[in-house]
């Protein structure tokens, strides 16, 4: 299991379009992937979960990846978040 904290730079946060792109990327991997903000943790492959988190610009989220392709998944997921 690996974890990484990322600051959301998108001025609109993870609203519908960026959230959908993020979920699409997470869904490519066999590993279990979670997003955690404060004490709220959700499955990162769930668009409804991400929308419910209300992630705004400047928020820090923790990405937790556990599984056979965790290193590759973490690298690509962080890249997507940084490009949004």
Residue, then its C-alpha position, 0 to 999 in steps of 0.5 A: x500500500x502506498x499513500x501520497x498527499x496532493x494539493x488540488x490546483x484546479x480553480x474549480x476543484x474536482x467538479x463534474x468533468x475533472x472528477x469524471x476524468x479522474x474516475x476514468x483513470x482510476x478505473x484502469x487499474x486493478x488496485x484498490x484506490x481511495x481518496x481521503x479528505x480530513x476523516x472522509x474516505x471514499x472509493x476513488x472509482x466512484x464518481x458519486x463519492x468524489x462529488x460528495x466530497x466537495x473537493x475545492x481548489x487548495x484542498x489537500x487529499x490523500x491518495x491511497x493505492x493498494x494492489x498489484x499495480x499500485x506504483x503505476x496507478x499512483x504515478x498516473x493518478x497524480x499526473x492526472x490530478x496535476x494536469x486538471 
